[in-house]
Amino acid sequence: MIMIRVNGLELQATEGGNLLEVMRAADIRIPAVCFHPALKSATGICRLCTVEVALPGKAPAAKRACLVKTVNGLVVQTESVAVQAAREKAMRSLLKQAPQAERLIHLAQEFGIRIDPAPDGCIRCLLCERVCKEVVGAGALKAGKRDGQRLIEPVEGRCIGCGTCANICPTHVIRITDEENVRTISIRGEVIGRHPLETCEGCGRRFATPKFLEVTHERAVDHHPDVKEHHRWCPECAKRLSPRVSGTLTRRY
């Protein structure tokens, strides 16, 4: 048996053993995702297990623990500045390939590895925020900051359920889901608005939210104050049925 020192703690080890396995056996945790003891050899591909080692007679150097063989007098640091920098670089590289991988995110949190915010599909073009404010007039979205990151976020109670933001979004990160007669509009899984759906009087299809129909009616009255009869038709039925009732509508321009 030989003696090695890890973070000031002396450990017994078999000469030529795998440093990562030796540390794991001593309950010294370091991140690693590409190593498994059932395989004949390690690859060090993930680079998360980087530690700082000082071999006898040599200067300290950053090495991947799974590739280091134990020798007598080996000195290991698992939390140095150089190690932390190497872990952050390795984690950023891995997350570029798997940005939503829960295991990587949990490892980063456990070991205090700083990582860039995961991409959420939003390119911060502000089209949704502008169209909701300037065209729709609802102002249901705003540009804000969370944890130093710029993002689009909902303004509670302002959404009318029209879906214009989802239609204009160039990356389709804003989603509309109509399910069980309820329309949900969301961004990054965060709800912008949730509304019941009204039934078309022509075909019976659920097609629009009460708030949206209320806004469109108010705008129509502003332009044509003598509208006497109102129908709740989907766009298809409005095109098909409106000529039949044109005689019942009087408009003053």
C-alpha positions as CSV (number, residue, x, y, z in Angstrom):
1,M,0.0,0.0,0.0
2,I,1.1,3.6,-0.6
3,M,0.1,6.9,0.9
4,I,-1.4,9.9,-1.0
5,R,-2.7,13.2,0.3
6,V,-6.0,14.7,-0.9
7,N,-7.0,18.1,0.3
8,G,-4.6,17.6,3.2
9,L,-6.1,14.2,4.1
10,E,-3.8,11.2,4.0
11,L,-5.3,8.1,2.3
12,Q,-4.0,4.6,1.8
13,A,-4.2,3.4,-1.8
14,T,-3.0,0.6,-4.0
15,E,-0.1,1.7,-6.2
16,G,-1.2,2.2,-9.8
17,G,-4.9,2.5,-8.8
18,N,-7.3,4.9,-10.4
19,L,-7.3,8.2,-8.5
20,L,-11.0,8.9,-9.1
21,E,-12.0,5.5,-7.7
22,V,-9.7,6.0,-4.7
23,M,-11.3,9.3,-3.9
24,R,-14.8,7.9,-4.3
25,A,-14.0,5.1,-1.9
26,A,-13.0,7.7,0.6
27,D,-16.3,9.7,0.1
28,I,-14.4,12.6,-1.6
29,R,-16.9,13.7,-4.2
30,I,-15.9,15.3,-7.5
31,P,-18.1,15.6,-10.6
32,A,-17.7,13.1,-13.4
33,V,-20.2,11.8,-16.0
34,C,-18.1,9.7,-18.5
35,F,-16.5,7.2,-16.1
36,H,-17.8,3.8,-15.1
37,P,-15.8,1.2,-13.1
38,A,-17.3,-1.7,-15.1
39,L,-15.3,-0.5,-18.2
40,K,-11.7,-1.5,-18.7
41,S,-10.3,2.0,-19.2
42,A,-11.3,5.6,-18.6
43,T,-11.4,8.2,-21.4
44,G,-11.6,11.5,-19.5
45,I,-13.9,12.9,-22.3
46,C,-16.2,15.0,-20.0
47,R,-13.2,16.6,-18.2
48,L,-15.3,17.3,-15.2
49,C,-13.1,15.2,-12.9
50,T,-10.2,17.6,-13.3
51,V,-8.1,18.0,-10.2
52,E,-4.7,19.5,-9.4
53,V,-2.0,17.0,-8.7
54,A,1.6,17.2,-7.7
55,L,3.7,14.2,-8.5
56,P,6.9,13.7,-6.5
57,G,9.6,16.0,-7.9
58,K,7.2,17.8,-10.3
59,A,5.2,21.1,-10.2
60,P,1.4,20.9,-9.7
61,A,-0.7,20.4,-12.8
62,A,-4.3,20.0,-13.7
63,K,-5.1,16.4,-14.6
64,R,-8.3,14.4,-15.1
65,A,-8.6,12.2,-12.0
66,C,-9.9,9.2,-13.9
67,L,-6.7,9.1,-15.9
68,V,-4.3,9.5,-13.0
69,K,-2.6,6.5,-11.5
70,T,-1.8,6.6,-7.8
71,V,1.8,6.8,-6.8
72,N,3.4,7.1,-3.3
73,G,3.5,10.8,-2.2
74,L,0.9,12.0,-4.7
75,V,-0.7,15.3,-3.5
76,V,-4.1,16.2,-4.8
77,Q,-6.3,19.4,-4.6
78,T,-9.9,19.1,-5.7
79,E,-11.1,22.7,-5.0
80,S,-8.3,25.0,-6.1
81,V,-8.8,28.0,-8.4
82,A,-7.3,26.1,-11.3
83,V,-9.7,23.2,-10.7
84,Q,-12.7,25.4,-10.5
85,A,-11.8,27.1,-13.8
86,A,-11.3,23.8,-15.5
87,R,-14.7,22.5,-14.3
88,E,-16.5,25.6,-15.5
89,K,-14.9,25.3,-18.9
90,A,-15.8,21.6,-19.1
91,M,-19.4,22.2,-18.0
92,R,-20.0,25.0,-20.5
93,S,-18.7,22.7,-23.2
94,L,-21.1,19.8,-22.1
95,L,-24.1,22.1,-21.8
96,K,-23.6,23.4,-25.3
97,Q,-24.4,19.8,-26.4
98,A,-27.1,19.1,-23.9
99,P,-28.4,22.4,-22.5
100,Q,-31.4,20.9,-20.8
101,A,-29.6,17.9,-19.3
102,E,-30.9,17.7,-15.7
103,R,-27.9,15.7,-14.4
104,L,-25.4,18.3,-15.7
105,I,-27.4,21.2,-14.2
106,H,-27.7,19.4,-10.8
107,L,-23.9,18.7,-10.8
108,A,-23.2,22.3,-11.5
109,Q,-25.4,23.3,-8.6
110,E,-23.9,20.7,-6.3
111,F,-20.3,21.7,-7.0
112,G,-20.8,25.5,-7.3
113,I,-19.9,25.5,-11.0
114,R,-20.9,28.7,-12.7
115,I,-22.7,28.2,-15.9
116,D,-24.4,30.4,-18.5
117,P,-28.2,30.4,-18.4
118,A,-29.7,27.6,-20.5
119,P,-31.0,28.8,-23.8
120,D,-34.7,29.2,-23.8
121,G,-35.4,29.7,-27.5
122,C,-36.1,33.4,-27.1
123,I,-33.8,35.8,-29.1
124,R,-35.0,38.9,-27.3
125,C,-36.2,40.6,-30.6
126,L,-39.1,42.2,-28.6
127,L,-41.6,41.7,-31.4
128,C,-44.1,40.0,-29.1
129,E,-43.8,42.8,-26.5
130,R,-44.2,45.5,-29.1
131,V,-47.1,44.0,-31.0
132,C,-49.0,43.3,-27.8
133,K,-48.5,46.9,-26.7
134,E,-48.6,48.8,-30.0
135,V,-51.1,46.8,-32.1
136,V,-53.2,44.7,-29.7
137,G,-53.2,47.3,-26.9
138,A,-53.1,44.8,-24.1
139,G,-49.6,45.3,-22.8
140,A,-49.4,41.7,-21.5
141,L,-45.7,41.3,-22.1
142,K,-42.7,43.3,-20.9
143,A,-38.9,43.1,-21.1
144,G,-37.4,42.4,-17.7
145,K,-34.4,40.9,-15.9
146,R,-34.1,37.9,-13.7
147,D,-30.8,36.9,-12.1
148,G,-29.0,39.3,-14.4
149,Q,-30.6,37.8,-17.6
150,R,-32.8,39.8,-20.0
151,L,-36.0,38.0,-20.8
152,I,-39.6,38.6,-21.9
153,E,-42.1,38.0,-19.0
154,P,-45.9,38.2,-18.6
155,V,-47.8,41.1,-17.0
156,E,-50.4,39.5,-14.8
157,G,-54.0,40.0,-15.9
158,R,-53.3,41.8,-19.1
159,C,-53.5,39.0,-21.7
160,I,-56.6,38.8,-23.8
161,G,-55.8,35.4,-25.4
162,C,-55.6,36.7,-29.0
163,G,-52.4,34.7,-29.7
164,T,-50.8,37.5,-31.7
165,C,-47.6,37.2,-29.8
166,A,-47.3,33.5,-30.7
167,N,-48.0,34.2,-34.3
168,I,-45.3,36.9,-34.6
169,C,-42.6,35.1,-32.6
170,P,-39.9,34.2,-35.1
171,T,-38.6,31.2,-33.0
172,H,-42.0,29.9,-31.9
173,V,-41.0,29.9,-28.2
174,I,-44.4,31.4,-27.3
175,R,-47.0,28.6,-27.5
176,I,-50.8,28.4,-27.7
177,T,-52.5,25.3,-26.3
178,D,-56.3,24.9,-26.7
179,E,-57.4,22.0,-24.4
180,E,-60.7,21.1,-22.9
181,N,-62.2,24.5,-24.0
182,V,-59.4,26.4,-22.3
183,R,-56.7,28.4,-24.1
184,T,-53.3,28.7,-22.5
185,I,-50.6,31.0,-23.9
186,S,-47.1,30.5,-22.4
187,I,-43.4,31.3,-22.8
188,R,-40.7,29.0,-21.5
189,G,-43.4,27.1,-19.7
190,E,-44.5,30.2,-17.8
191,V,-48.2,31.1,-18.3
192,I,-48.9,34.5,-20.0
193,G,-52.7,34.0,-20.0
194,R,-55.3,31.3,-19.5
195,H,-58.8,31.8,-20.9
196,P,-62.0,29.9,-21.6
197,L,-63.0,29.6,-25.2
198,E,-66.3,30.9,-26.7
199,T,-68.4,28.8,-29.1
200,C,-69.0,29.9,-32.7
201,E,-72.7,30.4,-33.3
202,G,-72.4,29.2,-36.8
203,C,-70.4,25.9,-36.6
204,G,-70.2,25.3,-32.9
205,R,-66.4,25.3,-32.8
206,R,-64.6,26.9,-29.9
207,F,-62.6,29.7,-31.4
208,A,-61.9,32.8,-29.3
209,T,-61.6,34.0,-25.7
210,P,-64.2,36.3,-24.1
211,K,-61.6,39.0,-23.5
212,F,-60.6,39.0,-27.2
213,L,-64.2,39.2,-28.4
214,E,-64.9,42.0,-25.9
215,V,-62.0,44.1,-27.3
216,T,-62.9,43.5,-30.9
217,H,-66.5,44.4,-30.2
218,E,-65.5,47.6,-28.5
219,R,-63.3,48.6,-31.4
220,A,-66.1,47.8,-33.9
221,V,-68.5,50.0,-31.9
222,D,-66.0,52.9,-31.8
223,H,-66.0,52.8,-35.7
224,H,-69.7,51.9,-36.3
225,P,-71.8,53.0,-33.3
226,D,-75.1,51.9,-34.8
227,V,-74.4,48.2,-35.1
228,K,-77.7,46.6,-33.8
229,E,-77.0,42.9,-34.0
230,H,-74.0,41.0,-32.8
231,H,-72.9,37.5,-33.8
232,R,-70.1,35.4,-32.3
233,W,-68.7,33.7,-35.4
234,C,-65.4,32.2,-36.1
235,P,-63.5,33.8,-39.1
236,E,-64.7,31.1,-41.4
237,C,-68.3,31.4,-40.5
238,A,-68.1,35.2,-40.6
239,K,-67.0,35.0,-44.2
240,R,-69.7,32.5,-45.1
241,L,-72.7,33.9,-43.2
242,S,-72.2,37.7,-43.0
243,P,-73.8,38.3,-46.5
244,R,-77.0,36.6,-45.3
245,V,-77.6,39.0,-42.5
246,S,-76.2,42.2,-44.1
247,G,-79.7,43.6,-44.3
248,T,-80.1,43.5,-40.5
249,L,-77.1,45.7,-39.9
250,T,-77.2,49.4,-40.2
251,R,-73.9,51.4,-39.9
252,R,-73.4,55.1,-39.8
253,Y,-70.0,56.2,-41.2
